[in-house]
Each structure stands twice: as structure tokens, then as C-alpha cells.
Amino acid sequence: MDVVIVVWYDVAKTMNDENFDESMNIDSRLVKMQTIGWLYKESGTVLLLVQEFSDGKPRDYVTIPKSLIIEIIKGDK
């Protein structure tokens, strides 16, 4: 398994009506994330990164849709 950093867009959500601005640039509302982990598995649409193992089994993991990925950086850089 390779260690990778995945740079990807996540959603932004605000729960406060007072912050809503009708003229906001909605493209600027995406949140650029960087997630590190072992590239454990992937399908045609999703990457599965494991960030922690317990007794050799994945314990902490994140799935990232490939359509939201900006860049994948291998750990050897």
C-alpha cells in the first residue's frame, strides 16, 4: 500500500441564515481538503484511504469520490 495525500474538494455548509448572501460566488464555497492515508482500495468512482489500523484491520478510514479529487501526491515526494 502506498501512502498518499489526496487533495480534493469537500462541501461547505452553513446553518446560520444571517450569513446567507444572495450575491455570493457559489464556486468559492467549495472547501479544499488534504487527506493523508494508505491507499487501501479503489473503484472506478471512489478511493478508500485508511488512516489507522488495529491488529492489521482498517479502523479509521475515509472514502473520497474521484470526481472531487484535484490531485494525488505519493508519499515518496
Biopython code that builds the backbone (N, CA, C, O; Angstrom):
import numpy as np
from Bio.PDB.StructureBuilder import StructureBuilder

atoms = [
    (1, "MET", "N", (0.831, -1.184, 0.000)),
    (1, "MET", "CA", (0.000, 0.000, 0.000)),
    (1, "MET", "C", (0.873, 1.244, 0.000)),
    (1, "MET", "O", (1.866, 1.324, 0.723)),
    (2, "ASP", "N", (0.491, 2.202, -0.815)),
    (2, "ASP", "CA", (1.191, 3.486, -0.857)),
    (2, "ASP", "C", (0.555, 4.474, 0.106)),
    (2, "ASP", "O", (-0.664, 4.496, 0.281)),
    (3, "VAL", "N", (1.397, 5.291, 0.729)),
    (3, "VAL", "CA", (0.902, 6.431, 1.494)),
    (3, "VAL", "C", (0.719, 7.573, 0.507)),
    (3, "VAL", "O", (1.622, 7.876, -0.273)),
    (4, "VAL", "N", (-0.454, 8.209, 0.541)),
    (4, "VAL", "CA", (-0.752, 9.295, -0.390)),
    (4, "VAL", "C", (-1.396, 10.460, 0.354)),
    (4, "VAL", "O", (-1.983, 10.297, 1.424)),
    (5, "ILE", "N", (-1.266, 11.624, -0.241)),
    (5, "ILE", "CA", (-2.031, 12.792, 0.168)),
    (5, "ILE", "C", (-3.009, 13.057, -0.961)),
    (5, "ILE", "O", (-2.611, 13.219, -2.114)),
    (6, "VAL", "N", (-4.283, 13.101, -0.627)),
    (6, "VAL", "CA", (-5.318, 13.373, -1.620)),
    (6, "VAL", "C", (-5.817, 14.804, -1.398)),
    (6, "VAL", "O", (-6.306, 15.151, -0.323)),
    (7, "VAL", "N", (-5.680, 15.615, -2.440)),
    (7, "VAL", "CA", (-6.198, 16.979, -2.414)),
    (7, "VAL", "C", (-7.535, 16.935, -3.139)),
    (7, "VAL", "O", (-7.614, 16.507, -4.291)),
    (8, "TRP", "N", (-8.591, 17.382, -2.454)),
    (8, "TRP", "CA", (-9.934, 17.224, -3.017)),
    (8, "TRP", "C", (-10.869, 18.307, -2.498)),
    (8, "TRP", "O", (-10.590, 18.970, -1.499)),
    (9, "TYR", "N", (-11.990, 18.470, -3.205)),
    (9, "TYR", "CA", (-12.998, 19.442, -2.797)),
    (9, "TYR", "C", (-14.056, 18.768, -1.938)),
    (9, "TYR", "O", (-14.585, 17.713, -2.289)),
    (10, "ASP", "N", (-14.349, 19.387, -0.825)),
    (10, "ASP", "CA", (-15.432, 18.936, 0.033)),
    (10, "ASP", "C", (-16.521, 20.009, 0.001)),
    (10, "ASP", "O", (-16.305, 21.109, -0.507)),
    (11, "VAL", "N", (-17.663, 19.685, 0.534)),
    (11, "VAL", "CA", (-18.776, 20.638, 0.550)),
    (11, "VAL", "C", (-18.629, 21.622, 1.708)),
    (11, "VAL", "O", (-17.952, 21.339, 2.697)),
    (12, "ALA", "N", (-19.259, 22.758, 1.573)),
    (12, "ALA", "CA", (-19.337, 23.726, 2.660)),
    (12, "ALA", "C", (-20.804, 23.845, 3.060)),
    (12, "ALA", "O", (-21.692, 23.882, 2.208)),
    (13, "LYS", "N", (-21.042, 23.903, 4.353)),
    (13, "LYS", "CA", (-22.413, 24.029, 4.826)),
    (13, "LYS", "C", (-22.442, 25.040, 5.960)),
    (13, "LYS", "O", (-21.623, 24.993, 6.878)),
    (14, "THR", "N", (-23.393, 25.946, 5.881)),
    (14, "THR", "CA", (-23.578, 26.930, 6.932)),
    (14, "THR", "C", (-25.014, 26.835, 7.413)),
    (14, "THR", "O", (-25.940, 26.733, 6.609)),
    (15, "MET", "N", (-25.195, 26.869, 8.703)),
    (15, "MET", "CA", (-26.533, 26.706, 9.286)),
    (15, "MET", "C", (-27.152, 28.032, 9.730)),
    (15, "MET", "O", (-28.251, 28.044, 10.283)),
    (16, "ASN", "N", (-26.465, 29.134, 9.495)),
    (16, "ASN", "CA", (-26.930, 30.409, 10.012)),
    (16, "ASN", "C", (-27.507, 31.248, 8.884)),
    (16, "ASN", "O", (-26.775, 31.658, 7.983)),
    (17, "ASP", "N", (-28.807, 31.509, 8.920)),
    (17, "ASP", "CA", (-29.475, 32.306, 7.889)),
    (17, "ASP", "C", (-28.888, 33.706, 7.769)),
    (17, "ASP", "O", (-28.953, 34.308, 6.698)),
    (18, "GLU", "N", (-28.317, 34.235, 8.846)),
    (18, "GLU", "CA", (-27.755, 35.581, 8.821)),
    (18, "GLU", "C", (-26.533, 35.671, 7.913)),
    (18, "GLU", "O", (-26.196, 36.760, 7.450)),
    (19, "ASN", "N", (-25.856, 34.538, 7.647)),
    (19, "ASN", "CA", (-24.664, 34.530, 6.799)),
    (19, "ASN", "C", (-24.984, 34.426, 5.323)),
    (19, "ASN", "O", (-24.093, 34.596, 4.492)),
    (20, "PHE", "N", (-26.237, 34.151, 4.971)),
    (20, "PHE", "CA", (-26.568, 33.950, 3.563)),
    (20, "PHE", "C", (-26.518, 35.270, 2.814)),
    (20, "PHE", "O", (-27.114, 36.265, 3.226)),
    (21, "ASP", "N", (-25.789, 35.251, 1.700)),
    (21, "ASP", "CA", (-25.645, 36.434, 0.859)),
    (21, "ASP", "C", (-26.064, 36.046, -0.553)),
    (21, "ASP", "O", (-25.394, 35.245, -1.204)),
    (22, "GLU", "N", (-27.148, 36.599, -1.017)),
    (22, "GLU", "CA", (-27.705, 36.258, -2.328)),
    (22, "GLU", "C", (-26.699, 36.484, -3.459)),
    (22, "GLU", "O", (-26.774, 35.818, -4.492)),
    (23, "SER", "N", (-25.769, 37.406, -3.275)),
    (23, "SER", "CA", (-24.809, 37.731, -4.343)),
    (23, "SER", "C", (-23.494, 36.944, -4.234)),
    (23, "SER", "O", (-22.562, 37.207, -4.994)),
    (24, "MET", "N", (-23.404, 35.988, -3.306)),
    (24, "MET", "CA", (-22.143, 35.252, -3.121)),
    (24, "MET", "C", (-21.772, 34.458, -4.372)),
    (24, "MET", "O", (-22.636, 34.020, -5.132)),
    (25, "ASN", "N", (-20.486, 34.289, -4.559)),
    (25, "ASN", "CA", (-19.955, 33.452, -5.625)),
    (25, "ASN", "C", (-20.012, 32.001, -5.123)),
    (25, "ASN", "O", (-19.197, 31.607, -4.289)),
    (26, "ILE", "N", (-20.945, 31.223, -5.612)),
    (26, "ILE", "CA", (-21.118, 29.864, -5.077)),
    (26, "ILE", "C", (-19.940, 28.957, -5.387)),
    (26, "ILE", "O", (-19.714, 27.979, -4.674)),
    (27, "ASP", "N", (-19.174, 29.263, -6.450)),
    (27, "ASP", "CA", (-17.980, 28.458, -6.742)),
    (27, "ASP", "C", (-16.936, 28.603, -5.643)),
    (27, "ASP", "O", (-16.124, 27.700, -5.441)),
    (28, "SER", "N", (-16.943, 29.715, -4.937)),
    (28, "SER", "CA", (-15.960, 29.935, -3.873)),
    (28, "SER", "C", (-16.334, 29.211, -2.581)),
    (28, "SER", "O", (-15.578, 29.268, -1.611)),
    (29, "ARG", "N", (-17.463, 28.543, -2.546)),
    (29, "ARG", "CA", (-17.925, 27.870, -1.329)),
    (29, "ARG", "C", (-17.353, 26.461, -1.163)),
    (29, "ARG", "O", (-17.518, 25.850, -0.108)),
    (30, "LEU", "N", (-16.683, 25.941, -2.190)),
    (30, "LEU", "CA", (-16.048, 24.634, -2.041)),
    (30, "LEU", "C", (-14.888, 24.739, -1.060)),
    (30, "LEU", "O", (-14.217, 25.769, -0.996)),
    (31, "VAL", "N", (-14.654, 23.685, -0.302)),
    (31, "VAL", "CA", (-13.581, 23.657, 0.682)),
    (31, "VAL", "C", (-12.496, 22.713, 0.172)),
    (31, "VAL", "O", (-12.760, 21.538, -0.080)),
    (32, "LYS", "N", (-11.277, 23.227, 0.022)),
    (32, "LYS", "CA", (-10.158, 22.412, -0.453)),
    (32, "LYS", "C", (-9.567, 21.647, 0.732)),
    (32, "LYS", "O", (-9.104, 22.246, 1.703)),
    (33, "MET", "N", (-9.590, 20.328, 0.640)),
    (33, "MET", "CA", (-9.132, 19.456, 1.715)),
    (33, "MET", "C", (-7.830, 18.763, 1.310)),
    (33, "MET", "O", (-7.537, 18.620, 0.123)),
    (34, "GLN", "N", (-7.064, 18.343, 2.294)),
    (34, "GLN", "CA", (-5.904, 17.476, 2.089)),
    (34, "GLN", "C", (-6.016, 16.347, 3.107)),
    (34, "GLN", "O", (-6.014, 16.583, 4.315)),
    (35, "THR", "N", (-6.115, 15.121, 2.606)),
    (35, "THR", "CA", (-6.271, 13.959, 3.465)),
    (35, "THR", "C", (-5.137, 12.989, 3.188)),
    (35, "THR", "O", (-4.846, 12.678, 2.033)),
    (36, "ILE", "N", (-4.499, 12.513, 4.246)),
    (36, "ILE", "CA", (-3.377, 11.588, 4.107)),
    (36, "ILE", "C", (-3.790, 10.204, 4.610)),
    (36, "ILE", "O", (-4.562, 10.084, 5.562)),
    (37, "GLY", "N", (-3.271, 9.171, 3.964)),
    (37, "GLY", "CA", (-3.549, 7.813, 4.402)),
    (37, "GLY", "C", (-2.953, 6.796, 3.455)),
    (37, "GLY", "O", (-2.337, 7.144, 2.448)),
    (38, "TRP", "N", (-3.146, 5.534, 3.793)),
    (38, "TRP", "CA", (-2.728, 4.448, 2.911)),
    (38, "TRP", "C", (-3.819, 4.234, 1.875)),
    (38, "TRP", "O", (-4.994, 4.113, 2.220)),
    (39, "LEU", "N", (-3.433, 4.187, 0.615)),
    (39, "LEU", "CA", (-4.395, 3.903, -0.456)),
    (39, "LEU", "C", (-4.717, 2.420, -0.382)),
    (39, "LEU", "O", (-3.980, 1.586, -0.907)),
    (40, "TYR", "N", (-5.817, 2.101, 0.271)),
    (40, "TYR", "CA", (-6.174, 0.722, 0.591)),
    (40, "TYR", "C", (-6.903, 0.037, -0.549)),
    (40, "TYR", "O", (-6.648, -1.129, -0.849)),
    (41, "LYS", "N", (-7.821, 0.772, -1.189)),
    (41, "LYS", "CA", (-8.640, 0.185, -2.241)),
    (41, "LYS", "C", (-9.230, 1.316, -3.076)),
    (41, "LYS", "O", (-9.409, 2.435, -2.595)),
    (42, "GLU", "N", (-9.531, 1.001, -4.344)),
    (42, "GLU", "CA", (-10.241, 1.976, -5.162)),
    (42, "GLU", "C", (-11.136, 1.271, -6.164)),
    (42, "GLU", "O", (-10.885, 0.138, -6.576)),
    (43, "SER", "N", (-12.182, 1.979, -6.540)),
    (43, "SER", "CA", (-13.084, 1.508, -7.586)),
    (43, "SER", "C", (-13.020, 2.525, -8.724)),
    (43, "SER", "O", (-12.158, 3.404, -8.719)),
    (44, "GLY", "N", (-13.899, 2.418, -9.669)),
    (44, "GLY", "CA", (-13.937, 3.396, -10.744)),
    (44, "GLY", "C", (-14.371, 4.768, -10.282)),
    (44, "GLY", "O", (-14.136, 5.756, -10.977)),
    (45, "THR", "N", (-15.010, 4.850, -9.102)),
    (45, "THR", "CA", (-15.557, 6.125, -8.647)),
    (45, "THR", "C", (-15.066, 6.607, -7.283)),
    (45, "THR", "O", (-15.255, 7.776, -6.948)),
    (46, "VAL", "N", (-14.439, 5.734, -6.486)),
    (46, "VAL", "CA", (-14.111, 6.092, -5.104)),
    (46, "VAL", "C", (-12.719, 5.586, -4.719)),
    (46, "VAL", "O", (-12.302, 4.506, -5.139)),
    (47, "LEU", "N", (-12.002, 6.390, -3.907)),
    (47, "LEU", "CA", (-10.771, 5.949, -3.249)),
    (47, "LEU", "C", (-11.086, 5.662, -1.788)),
    (47, "LEU", "O", (-11.861, 6.383, -1.160)),
    (48, "LEU", "N", (-10.486, 4.614, -1.253)),
    (48, "LEU", "CA", (-10.605, 4.298, 0.175)),
    (48, "LEU", "C", (-9.231, 4.470, 0.800)),
    (48, "LEU", "O", (-8.306, 3.710, 0.512)),
    (49, "LEU", "N", (-9.102, 5.484, 1.666)),
    (49, "LEU", "CA", (-7.855, 5.717, 2.387)),
    (49, "LEU", "C", (-8.019, 5.244, 3.817)),
    (49, "LEU", "O", (-9.001, 5.577, 4.480)),
    (50, "VAL", "N", (-7.057, 4.467, 4.292)),
    (50, "VAL", "CA", (-7.055, 4.030, 5.688)),
    (50, "VAL", "C", (-6.044, 4.890, 6.431)),
    (50, "VAL", "O", (-4.907, 5.054, 5.989)),
    (51, "GLN", "N", (-6.471, 5.434, 7.559)),
    (51, "GLN", "CA", (-5.603, 6.307, 8.332)),
    (51, "GLN", "C", (-5.103, 5.649, 9.615)),
    (51, "GLN", "O", (-4.179, 6.149, 10.258)),
    (52, "GLU", "N", (-5.712, 4.535, 9.981)),
    (52, "GLU", "CA", (-5.288, 3.831, 11.187)),
    (52, "GLU", "C", (-5.698, 2.370, 11.097)),
    (52, "GLU", "O", (-6.784, 2.040, 10.620)),
    (53, "PHE", "N", (-4.805, 1.499, 11.567)),
    (53, "PHE", "CA", (-5.078, 0.064, 11.604)),
    (53, "PHE", "C", (-5.077, -0.408, 13.051)),
    (53, "PHE", "O", (-4.366, 0.150, 13.887)),
    (54, "SER", "N", (-5.871, -1.437, 13.353)),
    (54, "SER", "CA", (-5.870, -2.100, 14.646)),
    (54, "SER", "C", (-5.789, -3.595, 14.390)),
    (54, "SER", "O", (-6.672, -4.170, 13.753)),
    (55, "ASP", "N", (-4.731, -4.226, 14.886)),
    (55, "ASP", "CA", (-4.495, -5.649, 14.656)),
    (55, "ASP", "C", (-4.540, -5.994, 13.168)),
    (55, "ASP", "O", (-5.052, -7.044, 12.781)),
    (56, "GLY", "N", (-3.998, -5.101, 12.339)),
    (56, "GLY", "CA", (-3.917, -5.342, 10.903)),
    (56, "GLY", "C", (-5.197, -5.057, 10.127)),
    (56, "GLY", "O", (-5.228, -5.225, 8.908)),
    (57, "LYS", "N", (-6.249, -4.630, 10.811)),
    (57, "LYS", "CA", (-7.521, -4.330, 10.141)),
    (57, "LYS", "C", (-7.765, -2.822, 10.124)),
    (57, "LYS", "O", (-7.452, -2.131, 11.094)),
    (58, "PRO", "N", (-8.324, -2.310, 9.023)),
    (58, "PRO", "CA", (-8.639, -0.875, 8.983)),
    (58, "PRO", "C", (-9.565, -0.487, 10.133)),
    (58, "PRO", "O", (-10.558, -1.159, 10.410)),
    (59, "ARG", "N", (-9.209, 0.619, 10.796)),
    (59, "ARG", "CA", (-10.021, 1.101, 11.905)),
    (59, "ARG", "C", (-10.542, 2.522, 11.645)),
    (59, "ARG", "O", (-11.674, 2.847, 12.004)),
    (60, "ASP", "N", (-9.725, 3.347, 11.033)),
    (60, "ASP", "CA", (-10.111, 4.724, 10.729)),
    (60, "ASP", "C", (-9.885, 4.924, 9.243)),
    (60, "ASP", "O", (-8.764, 4.769, 8.758)),
    (61, "TYR", "N", (-10.934, 5.265, 8.518)),
    (61, "TYR", "CA", (-10.794, 5.373, 7.065)),
    (61, "TYR", "C", (-11.721, 6.446, 6.519)),
    (61, "TYR", "O", (-12.651, 6.887, 7.194)),
    (62, "VAL", "N", (-11.452, 6.857, 5.290)),
    (62, "VAL", "CA", (-12.285, 7.847, 4.603)),
    (62, "VAL", "C", (-12.437, 7.409, 3.144)),
    (62, "VAL", "O", (-11.487, 6.929, 2.525)),
    (63, "THR", "N", (-13.635, 7.582, 2.613)),
    (63, "THR", "CA", (-13.876, 7.327, 1.195)),
    (63, "THR", "C", (-14.049, 8.670, 0.502)),
    (63, "THR", "O", (-14.793, 9.531, 0.972)),
    (64, "ILE", "N", (-13.356, 8.841, -0.621)),
    (64, "ILE", "CA", (-13.378, 10.111, -1.344)),
    (64, "ILE", "C", (-13.840, 9.853, -2.776)),
    (64, "ILE", "O", (-13.236, 9.044, -3.481)),
    (65, "PRO", "N", (-14.894, 10.524, -3.213)),
    (65, "PRO", "CA", (-15.327, 10.369, -4.597)),
    (65, "PRO", "C", (-14.255, 10.889, -5.557)),
    (65, "PRO", "O", (-13.740, 11.993, -5.378)),
    (66, "LYS", "N", (-13.924, 10.102, -6.563)),
    (66, "LYS", "CA", (-12.891, 10.503, -7.523)),
    (66, "LYS", "C", (-13.251, 11.783, -8.267)),
    (66, "LYS", "O", (-12.364, 12.530, -8.681)),
    (67, "SER", "N", (-14.540, 12.040, -8.440)),
    (67, "SER", "CA", (-14.954, 13.243, -9.162)),
    (67, "SER", "C", (-14.607, 14.526, -8.408)),
    (67, "SER", "O", (-14.634, 15.608, -8.994)),
    (68, "LEU", "N", (-14.279, 14.422, -7.110)),
    (68, "LEU", "CA", (-13.929, 15.588, -6.311)),
    (68, "LEU", "C", (-12.420, 15.748, -6.117)),
    (68, "LEU", "O", (-11.976, 16.719, -5.504)),
    (69, "ILE", "N", (-11.633, 14.811, -6.632)),
    (69, "ILE", "CA", (-10.186, 14.822, -6.428)),
    (69, "ILE", "C", (-9.505, 15.785, -7.387)),
    (69, "ILE", "O", (-9.745, 15.764, -8.594)),
    (70, "ILE", "N", (-8.641, 16.638, -6.817)),
    (70, "ILE", "CA", (-7.852, 17.585, -7.580)),
    (70, "ILE", "C", (-6.490, 16.991, -7.908)),
    (70, "ILE", "O", (-5.995, 17.127, -9.028)),
    (71, "GLU", "N", (-5.882, 16.325, -6.914)),
    (71, "GLU", "CA", (-4.519, 15.812, -7.073)),
    (71, "GLU", "C", (-4.276, 14.694, -6.070)),
    (71, "GLU", "O", (-4.822, 14.702, -4.967)),
    (72, "ILE", "N", (-3.447, 13.733, -6.469)),
    (72, "ILE", "CA", (-2.986, 12.684, -5.555)),
    (72, "ILE", "C", (-1.458, 12.768, -5.529)),
    (72, "ILE", "O", (-0.805, 12.681, -6.569)),
    (73, "ILE", "N", (-0.903, 12.936, -4.340)),
    (73, "ILE", "CA", (0.543, 13.065, -4.166)),
    (73, "ILE", "C", (1.032, 11.816, -3.464)),
    (73, "ILE", "O", (0.584, 11.499, -2.362)),
    (74, "LYS", "N", (1.960, 11.103, -4.105)),
    (74, "LYS", "CA", (2.523, 9.884, -3.480)),
    (74, "LYS", "C", (3.472, 10.285, -2.352)),
    (74, "LYS", "O", (4.129, 11.324, -2.416)),
    (75, "GLY", "N", (3.531, 9.458, -1.337)),
    (75, "GLY", "CA", (4.318, 9.734, -0.141)),
    (75, "GLY", "C", (5.810, 9.797, -0.356)),
    (75, "GLY", "O", (6.523, 10.268, 0.530)),
    (76, "ASP", "N", (6.320, 9.347, -1.487)),
    (76, "ASP", "CA", (7.774, 9.352, -1.710)),
    (76, "ASP", "C", (8.276, 10.684, -2.220)),
    (76, "ASP", "O", (9.467, 10.810, -2.504)),
    (77, "LYS", "N", (7.419, 11.685, -2.349)),
    (77, "LYS", "CA", (7.866, 13.010, -2.815)),
    (77, "LYS", "C", (8.283, 13.874, -1.663)),
    (77, "LYS", "O", (8.686, 15.019, -1.865)),
]
sb = StructureBuilder()
sb.init_structure("model")
sb.init_model(0)
sb.init_chain("A")
sb.init_seg("    ")
for serial, (resi, resn, name, xyz) in enumerate(atoms, 1):
    if name == "N":
        sb.init_residue(resn, " ", resi, " ")
    sb.init_atom(name, np.array(xyz, "f"), 0.0, 1.0, " ", f" {name:<3s}", serial, name[0])
structure = sb.get_structure()
